[in-house]
Amino acid sequence: MKELILLIDSMTNEERLAFYAFAKARNRRSDVKNIKLFQLIENGVTTDLATRLYGDENQNALYALTKRLRDNLIDFTASHGLETESDEEMQLLKNLLASRIFFEKGLHKLGFKILKKAIQKAHKLELYALLNEMYHTLLQHVHKNPSVQLDLVVEEYQSNLKNQLAEAHLMTAYAFIKEDLQTGDQDVEEVIDRHLKTYGIKLNAAFGFKSLYTLMTIAVETATIKSDYYSAAHFMEEAYHIVNTKKDLATRHLYYHIAILKLMSMTYFRNKNFDKAQEFLSLMGSQLKLENGKYMKTMGDDYYHLKALIEIYTGELVNGMKTLSHINHSTPESELTSIMAYFQKEDYAKCSLIMRGLSHSDDFYEKRAGFNWVIKRNIIEILILIERNQPDLVESRMRSFNKRYRKRLIEKKEKRVLSYLKLLRLYYDTPHQVTTEAFYNKVEKSFDWIGADREDIFVMSFYAWLKAKMQSRPLYEVTLELTNL
């Protein structure tokens, strides 16, 4: 049932209206309950469904109806997708089929004419798998047209095979990379380099939107794990340059184009280039409006989360907090951003309230949001407890954090986190010393700063809290000063 609710919730108004027509056309009886069940879930009614539909607790009938409705929705999604998303690809498939029929009927001239146009269009759309089928057909019948140069056809066919194989290799490497990174604390760069080298993968202008998105995702995920977006910036810019040369294909690959714009905006944000981050966010917003906002359901929350982050770090804290309220389905990432926003506002009671909602274990969140997210969550929780003057909990959280993560942080070469916690303990034990020169010197010696341009924005945010205490200044003022150098 949960799966069915999520499926219906993800549909746009236009898709829901289209499904009504689809279901009514398929139903053989006027009194059908699949549409009634759909309407109930659509209106947020998810309890006592058996009683509402059958007048009693007929759970077996409800189970069968739920399965039937889910199957109907799957069929609708597939057929509707073919109608709305793949018009050009479907037309090319029809042209390929038509050319084969014409060849069988001996209408060779017409078959070659249709096939030639289809190949040209498929090249433009970078449909390598479909092109492969087209070249098979062309090679099968090329002897029937002396004007067609066989050598040239073979050359094009071999080139297309390389492109298709490159895409296949990239997806295979990506799958292995994801598997390796989820199995333990392996060296991220070593894992990625090894798998990419295994398949000889390099950034290539022949890659389509999906492949470019996959490569850019690998780069961003690596940057996130290592908290080093600075090193990823050049690669992302190179990749986007290739995307930009394919602007005429952007609407055809709308989903991947929006996802790429999101990755670019996030990369610039994490590198504190807020103007460029806003530029790509605006592009993302304009693309989300296309095709009646069909991707707003699936990617709108990401858009609002990014928008809020940019607003928060450009002096618009209140606007950022309002933007976060537009998120329909919160994630661990967006919840932590909400906590951070109220923390900057110094509303620590609200921070605690939101933090209580993140009630799962660290292991649970590490699988869903990553190790870095877990570390940030633990640190900000300790800061909130310090601000709310809860000494027993501060001591308990610090001890458990060191016991659980000290070894892993050292292995990951993230000793700065441990140094930061030592300073937090020193501040909490002797708060009067925080404004002294001795404490300032201790802070300077405790961190291996890598420069304001390269330092991660969230690392700087945690340091801002300490600096605000050292200088007796408002936290948000210091945060903006550090992150907008």
C-alpha positions as CSV (number, residue, x, y, z in Angstrom):
1,M,0.0,0.0,0.0
2,K,2.8,2.4,0.9
3,E,4.3,1.9,-2.6
4,L,0.9,2.7,-4.2
5,I,0.5,5.9,-2.1
6,L,4.0,7.1,-3.2
7,L,3.2,6.3,-6.8
8,I,0.0,8.3,-6.8
9,D,1.5,11.1,-4.8
10,S,4.3,11.5,-7.5
11,M,1.8,12.1,-10.3
12,T,1.0,15.6,-11.7
13,N,-2.6,16.8,-12.0
14,E,-2.4,16.3,-15.8
15,E,-1.2,12.7,-15.2
16,R,-4.0,12.0,-12.8
17,L,-6.6,13.3,-15.3
18,A,-5.0,11.2,-18.0
19,F,-5.1,8.1,-15.7
20,Y,-8.9,8.6,-15.1
21,A,-9.5,8.4,-18.9
22,F,-7.1,5.4,-19.2
23,A,-8.8,3.5,-16.4
24,K,-12.3,4.2,-17.6
25,A,-11.4,3.0,-21.1
26,R,-10.1,-0.2,-19.6
27,N,-12.8,-0.9,-17.1
28,R,-15.7,-3.2,-18.2
29,R,-18.1,-2.2,-15.5
30,S,-19.5,1.1,-14.5
31,D,-19.2,0.3,-10.8
32,V,-15.5,-0.3,-10.4
33,K,-13.5,0.2,-7.3
34,N,-10.0,0.8,-8.7
35,I,-10.9,4.4,-9.6
36,K,-12.6,4.8,-6.2
37,L,-9.4,3.6,-4.5
38,F,-7.3,5.9,-6.6
39,Q,-9.6,8.8,-5.6
40,L,-9.4,8.0,-1.9
41,I,-5.6,7.9,-1.9
42,E,-5.4,11.0,-4.1
43,N,-7.4,12.8,-1.4
44,G,-5.2,11.6,1.4
45,V,-7.5,8.9,2.7
46,T,-5.3,5.9,3.5
47,T,-7.0,4.3,6.5
48,D,-10.1,2.0,6.8
49,L,-10.0,1.6,3.0
50,A,-11.6,-1.9,3.0
51,T,-14.6,-0.6,5.0
52,R,-15.0,2.4,2.8
53,L,-14.9,0.3,-0.4
54,Y,-16.6,-2.9,0.7
55,G,-18.6,-2.0,3.8
56,D,-16.6,-4.5,5.9
57,E,-13.0,-5.5,6.7
58,N,-12.5,-7.5,3.5
59,Q,-8.7,-7.3,3.5
60,N,-8.3,-10.0,0.8
61,A,-10.4,-8.0,-1.6
62,L,-8.5,-4.8,-0.8
63,Y,-5.2,-6.6,-1.4
64,A,-6.4,-7.8,-4.8
65,L,-7.8,-4.3,-5.7
66,T,-4.5,-2.7,-4.6
67,K,-2.5,-5.0,-6.8
68,R,-4.9,-4.4,-9.7
69,L,-4.6,-0.6,-9.3
70,R,-0.9,-0.7,-9.1
71,D,-0.7,-2.8,-12.3
72,N,-3.0,-0.3,-14.0
73,L,-0.7,2.5,-12.9
74,I,2.4,0.8,-14.2
75,D,0.7,0.1,-17.5
76,F,-0.5,3.7,-17.7
77,T,3.0,5.1,-16.8
78,A,4.6,3.1,-19.5
79,S,2.0,3.9,-22.2
80,H,1.7,7.6,-21.2
81,G,5.5,7.8,-21.1
82,L,5.7,6.6,-24.7
83,E,3.1,9.2,-25.7
84,T,4.6,12.2,-23.9
85,E,8.3,11.6,-23.6
86,S,9.4,9.5,-26.6
87,D,7.5,10.9,-29.5
88,E,10.6,11.3,-31.6
89,E,12.1,7.9,-30.6
90,M,8.8,6.2,-31.2
91,Q,8.5,7.8,-34.6
92,L,12.0,6.6,-35.4
93,L,11.1,3.0,-34.3
94,K,8.1,3.2,-36.6
95,N,10.2,4.4,-39.5
96,L,12.7,1.6,-38.9
97,L,9.9,-1.0,-38.9
98,A,8.4,0.6,-42.0
99,S,11.7,0.5,-43.9
100,R,12.0,-3.2,-43.1
101,I,8.5,-3.9,-44.4
102,F,9.2,-1.9,-47.6
103,F,12.5,-3.9,-48.2
104,E,10.5,-7.1,-47.8
105,K,8.0,-5.9,-50.4
106,G,10.7,-5.0,-52.8
107,L,10.2,-1.2,-52.4
108,H,13.9,-0.7,-51.9
109,K,14.1,3.0,-52.9
110,L,11.4,4.0,-50.4
111,G,13.0,1.7,-47.7
112,F,16.4,3.4,-48.2
113,K,14.9,6.9,-48.2
114,I,13.1,6.4,-44.9
115,L,16.0,4.6,-43.3
116,K,18.5,7.3,-44.3
117,K,16.4,10.0,-42.7
118,A,15.8,7.9,-39.6
119,I,19.6,7.4,-39.2
120,Q,20.3,11.1,-39.5
121,K,17.7,11.9,-36.8
122,A,18.9,9.2,-34.5
123,H,22.5,10.5,-34.8
124,K,21.3,13.9,-33.8
125,L,19.4,12.5,-30.8
126,E,22.4,10.3,-29.8
127,L,20.2,7.1,-29.8
128,Y,23.1,4.7,-30.1
129,A,21.2,1.5,-29.3
130,L,18.5,2.4,-31.9
131,L,21.1,3.3,-34.4
132,N,22.6,-0.1,-34.0
133,E,19.4,-1.7,-35.2
134,M,19.2,0.8,-38.1
135,Y,22.7,-0.1,-39.2
136,H,21.9,-3.8,-39.0
137,T,19.0,-3.2,-41.4
138,L,21.0,-1.0,-43.7
139,L,23.9,-3.6,-43.9
140,Q,21.4,-6.3,-44.6
141,H,20.0,-4.5,-47.7
142,V,22.9,-2.3,-48.8
143,H,23.7,-4.6,-51.7
144,K,20.4,-3.5,-53.3
145,N,21.5,0.1,-53.7
146,P,24.8,0.6,-55.6
147,S,24.8,4.3,-54.7
148,V,25.3,3.5,-51.1
149,Q,29.0,3.3,-50.1
150,L,29.5,0.1,-48.1
151,D,32.8,1.2,-46.6
152,L,31.2,4.4,-45.3
153,V,28.3,2.6,-43.8
154,V,30.7,0.1,-42.1
155,E,32.8,3.0,-40.8
156,E,29.7,4.7,-39.3
157,Y,28.4,1.5,-37.9
158,Q,31.8,0.8,-36.1
159,S,31.8,4.4,-34.8
160,N,28.3,3.9,-33.4
161,L,29.3,0.6,-31.8
162,K,32.1,2.4,-30.0
163,N,29.7,5.1,-28.7
164,Q,27.3,2.4,-27.5
165,L,30.0,0.4,-25.9
166,A,31.4,3.5,-24.1
167,E,28.0,4.1,-22.6
168,A,27.7,0.5,-21.5
169,H,31.2,0.6,-20.0
170,L,30.3,3.8,-18.1
171,M,27.2,2.4,-16.6
172,T,29.0,-0.8,-15.6
173,A,31.9,1.2,-14.0
174,Y,29.3,3.4,-12.1
175,A,27.6,0.3,-10.7
176,F,30.9,-1.1,-9.5
177,I,31.9,2.2,-8.0
178,K,28.7,2.6,-6.1
179,E,28.9,-1.0,-4.8
180,D,32.5,-0.5,-3.6
181,L,31.9,2.8,-1.9
182,Q,28.9,1.3,0.0
183,T,30.8,-1.7,1.3
184,G,33.3,0.2,3.6
185,D,35.8,2.9,4.1
186,Q,37.8,2.5,0.9
187,D,39.8,5.2,-0.6
188,V,37.3,7.0,-2.8
189,E,39.7,8.3,-5.5
190,E,41.4,4.9,-5.8
191,V,38.1,3.1,-6.3
192,I,36.9,5.6,-8.9
193,D,40.2,5.7,-10.8
194,R,40.5,2.0,-10.8
195,H,37.1,1.3,-12.3
196,L,37.3,4.2,-14.8
197,K,40.7,3.0,-16.0
198,T,39.4,-0.6,-16.2
199,Y,37.0,0.5,-18.9
200,G,39.2,3.3,-20.4
201,I,36.6,6.0,-19.6
202,K,37.5,9.6,-20.1
203,L,35.3,12.7,-20.6
204,N,34.2,12.5,-24.2
205,A,32.1,14.8,-26.4
206,A,30.4,11.7,-27.9
207,F,28.7,11.0,-24.5
208,G,25.0,11.8,-24.4
209,F,23.1,13.6,-21.6
210,K,22.6,10.4,-19.6
211,S,26.3,9.5,-19.7
212,L,27.5,13.0,-18.9
213,Y,25.1,13.1,-16.0
214,T,26.5,9.8,-14.8
215,L,30.1,11.1,-15.0
216,M,29.2,14.3,-13.2
217,T,27.3,12.4,-10.5
218,I,30.5,10.4,-9.9
219,A,32.5,13.6,-9.6
220,V,30.0,15.2,-7.2
221,E,29.6,12.1,-5.0
222,T,33.4,11.9,-4.7
223,A,33.6,15.6,-3.8
224,T,30.9,15.1,-1.2
225,I,32.6,12.1,0.4
226,K,36.0,14.0,0.5
227,S,34.5,17.4,1.3
228,D,36.5,18.7,-1.6
229,Y,34.3,20.4,-4.2
230,Y,37.2,22.7,-5.3
231,S,39.0,19.8,-7.0
232,A,35.8,18.7,-8.8
233,A,35.0,22.2,-10.2
234,H,37.3,22.0,-13.3
235,F,35.9,18.6,-14.3
236,M,32.3,19.8,-13.8
237,E,33.0,22.9,-16.0
238,E,34.5,20.7,-18.7
239,A,31.6,18.4,-18.6
240,Y,29.0,21.2,-18.7
241,H,30.8,22.7,-21.7
242,I,30.0,19.5,-23.6
243,V,26.4,19.7,-22.4
244,N,26.2,23.3,-23.6
245,T,27.3,22.2,-27.1
246,K,24.2,20.0,-27.1
247,K,21.7,22.7,-26.2
248,D,19.4,21.8,-29.1
249,L,18.9,18.4,-27.4
250,A,18.2,19.7,-23.9
251,T,14.4,19.5,-24.2
252,R,14.7,15.9,-25.6
253,H,16.7,14.9,-22.5
254,L,14.9,17.2,-20.1
255,Y,15.2,15.1,-17.0
256,Y,19.0,14.7,-17.3
257,H,19.4,18.3,-18.3
258,I,17.6,19.5,-15.1
259,A,19.6,17.0,-13.0
260,I,22.9,18.3,-14.5
261,L,21.9,21.9,-13.8
262,K,21.3,20.9,-10.2
263,L,24.7,19.3,-9.9
264,M,26.3,22.4,-11.4
265,S,24.5,24.7,-9.0
266,M,25.4,22.5,-6.0
267,T,29.1,22.5,-7.1
268,Y,29.3,26.3,-7.3
269,F,27.4,26.6,-4.0
270,R,29.8,24.3,-2.2
271,N,32.7,26.3,-3.7
272,K,31.0,29.6,-2.4
273,N,30.6,31.0,-5.9
274,F,27.0,32.0,-5.1
275,D,26.5,34.1,-8.3
276,K,27.2,31.1,-10.5
277,A,25.2,28.8,-8.2
278,Q,22.2,31.1,-8.5
279,E,22.7,31.3,-12.3
280,F,22.4,27.5,-12.7
281,L,19.6,27.4,-10.1
282,S,17.6,29.9,-12.2
283,L,18.2,27.7,-15.3
284,M,17.0,24.7,-13.4
285,G,13.9,26.6,-12.3
286,S,13.1,27.6,-15.9
287,Q,13.6,24.0,-17.1
288,L,11.3,22.6,-14.3
289,K,8.5,24.7,-15.8
290,L,8.7,23.0,-19.2
291,E,6.2,20.3,-20.3
292,N,3.6,21.5,-17.7
293,G,6.1,21.1,-14.9
294,K,6.2,17.3,-15.2
295,Y,9.4,17.0,-13.2
296,M,8.4,19.4,-10.4
297,K,7.1,16.5,-8.3
298,T,10.4,14.6,-8.5
299,M,12.9,17.4,-8.6
300,G,11.1,20.4,-7.1
301,D,12.3,19.6,-3.5
302,D,15.9,19.6,-4.7
303,Y,15.3,23.0,-6.3
304,Y,13.9,24.5,-3.1
305,H,16.6,23.0,-1.0
306,L,19.3,24.5,-3.1
307,K,17.5,27.8,-3.3
308,A,17.2,27.9,0.5
309,L,20.9,27.1,0.9
310,I,22.0,29.9,-1.4
311,E,19.6,32.4,0.3
312,I,20.9,31.4,3.8
313,Y,24.5,32.0,2.8
314,T,23.9,35.2,0.9
315,G,22.3,37.1,3.9
316,E,18.7,36.1,3.3
317,L,18.2,33.8,6.3
318,V,14.5,34.5,6.7
319,N,13.8,34.0,3.0
320,G,15.8,30.7,3.1
321,M,13.7,29.4,6.0
322,K,10.5,30.3,4.1
323,T,11.8,28.5,1.0
324,L,12.5,25.4,3.1
325,S,8.8,25.3,3.9
326,H,8.0,24.7,0.2
327,I,9.7,21.2,0.4
328,N,7.0,18.6,0.2
329,H,9.0,15.5,1.2
330,S,11.8,16.3,3.6
331,T,15.1,14.3,3.4
332,P,17.9,14.0,6.0
333,E,19.8,16.7,4.0
334,S,16.9,19.2,4.0
335,E,16.1,18.5,7.7
336,L,19.8,19.2,8.6
337,T,19.6,22.4,6.6
338,S,16.5,23.5,8.6
339,I,18.4,22.8,11.8
340,M,21.4,24.8,10.5
341,A,19.1,27.7,9.5
342,Y,17.6,27.9,13.0
343,F,21.0,27.5,14.5
344,Q,22.2,30.6,12.6
345,K,19.1,32.4,13.9
346,E,20.2,31.2,17.4
347,D,16.8,29.6,18.0
348,Y,18.2,26.5,19.7
349,A,14.9,25.3,21.1
350,K,13.6,25.0,17.5
351,C,16.8,23.2,16.5
352,S,16.3,20.6,19.3
353,L,12.7,20.1,18.1
354,I,13.7,19.4,14.5
355,M,16.6,17.2,15.7
356,R,14.2,15.0,17.7
357,G,12.6,14.2,14.4
358,L,15.9,12.6,13.2
359,S,15.3,9.7,15.4
360,H,16.9,6.9,13.5
361,S,20.4,5.5,14.2
362,D,23.6,6.8,12.7
363,D,23.9,3.5,10.7
364,F,20.4,4.2,9.2
365,Y,21.4,7.7,8.2
366,E,24.8,6.8,6.9
367,K,23.2,4.4,4.4
368,R,20.9,7.1,3.2
369,A,22.8,10.3,3.5
370,G,26.4,9.3,3.9
371,F,29.2,9.5,6.5
372,N,29.8,13.2,6.2
373,W,26.1,13.9,6.9
374,V,26.3,11.8,10.1
375,I,29.4,13.7,11.3
376,K,27.7,17.1,10.6
377,R,24.6,15.9,12.4
378,N,26.6,14.8,15.5
379,I,28.6,18.0,15.7
380,I,25.6,20.3,15.4
381,E,23.8,18.3,18.0
382,I,26.7,18.8,20.4
383,L,26.7,22.6,19.6
384,I,23.0,22.8,20.3
385,L,23.4,20.9,23.6
386,I,26.3,23.3,24.6
387,E,24.1,26.3,23.7
388,R,21.2,24.9,25.8
389,N,23.6,24.2,28.7
390,Q,23.0,20.5,29.1
391,P,26.4,19.4,30.5
392,D,25.6,15.7,31.0
393,L,24.3,15.3,27.5
394,V,27.3,17.2,26.1
395,E,29.7,14.9,27.9
396,S,27.8,11.8,26.8
397,R,27.6,12.8,23.1
398,M,31.3,13.8,23.0
399,R,32.4,10.5,24.5
400,S,30.2,8.4,22.2
401,F,31.3,10.4,19.2
402,N,35.0,9.8,19.9
403,K,34.5,6.1,20.7
404,R,32.5,5.5,17.5
405,Y,34.2,7.7,14.9
406,R,37.7,8.6,16.1
407,K,39.4,5.7,14.3
408,R,37.4,6.2,11.1
409,L,38.1,10.0,11.0
410,I,41.8,9.4,11.4
411,E,41.8,6.8,8.6
412,K,39.9,9.3,6.4
413,K,42.5,11.9,7.3
414,E,39.8,14.1,8.9
415,K,41.7,14.9,12.1
416,R,40.3,18.4,12.0
417,V,37.0,17.1,13.2
418,L,38.7,15.7,16.3
419,S,40.7,18.9,16.8
420,Y,37.4,20.8,16.6
421,L,35.8,18.7,19.3
422,K,38.8,19.2,21.6
423,L,38.3,22.9,21.2
424,L,34.6,22.6,21.9
425,R,35.4,20.7,25.1
426,L,37.9,23.3,26.1
427,Y,35.4,26.1,25.5
428,Y,32.6,24.3,27.4
429,D,34.9,23.5,30.4
430,T,36.4,27.0,30.6
431,P,34.2,29.4,28.6
432,H,35.8,32.5,30.0
433,Q,39.1,31.6,28.1
434,V,37.5,31.7,24.7
435,T,38.2,35.4,24.2
436,T,41.8,35.2,25.2
437,E,44.9,35.3,22.9
438,A,45.9,31.9,24.2
439,F,42.7,30.3,23.0
440,Y,43.0,32.1,19.7
441,N,46.6,30.7,19.2
442,K,45.4,27.2,20.2
443,V,42.7,27.4,17.5
444,E,45.2,28.5,14.9
445,K,47.5,25.7,15.7
446,S,44.7,23.1,15.8
447,F,43.6,23.4,12.2
448,D,45.3,22.8,8.9
449,W,43.5,25.5,6.9
450,I,43.6,25.0,3.1
451,G,42.6,28.5,2.1
452,A,39.2,30.3,2.0
453,D,38.7,29.6,-1.6
454,R,39.2,25.8,-1.2
455,E,37.7,25.3,2.3
456,D,34.4,23.5,2.4
457,I,31.5,25.8,3.2
458,F,30.1,23.6,6.0
459,V,33.5,23.3,7.6
460,M,33.7,27.1,7.7
461,S,30.2,27.2,9.2
462,F,31.2,25.2,12.2
463,Y,34.3,27.3,12.6
464,A,32.1,30.4,12.5
465,W,30.4,29.3,15.7
466,L,33.7,29.1,17.5
467,K,34.9,32.4,16.0
468,A,31.7,34.1,17.1
469,K,32.3,33.0,20.6
470,M,35.9,34.2,20.5
471,Q,34.9,37.6,19.2
472,S,31.6,37.9,21.1
473,R,29.7,38.6,17.9
474,P,26.4,37.3,16.3
475,L,26.8,33.9,14.8
476,Y,25.1,34.6,11.4
477,E,27.2,37.8,10.9
478,V,30.4,35.8,11.4
479,T,29.2,33.0,9.2
480,L,28.5,35.4,6.3
481,E,31.8,37.1,6.8
482,L,33.7,33.8,6.5
483,T,31.8,32.3,3.6
484,N,31.6,35.4,1.5
485,L,35.3,36.4,1.3
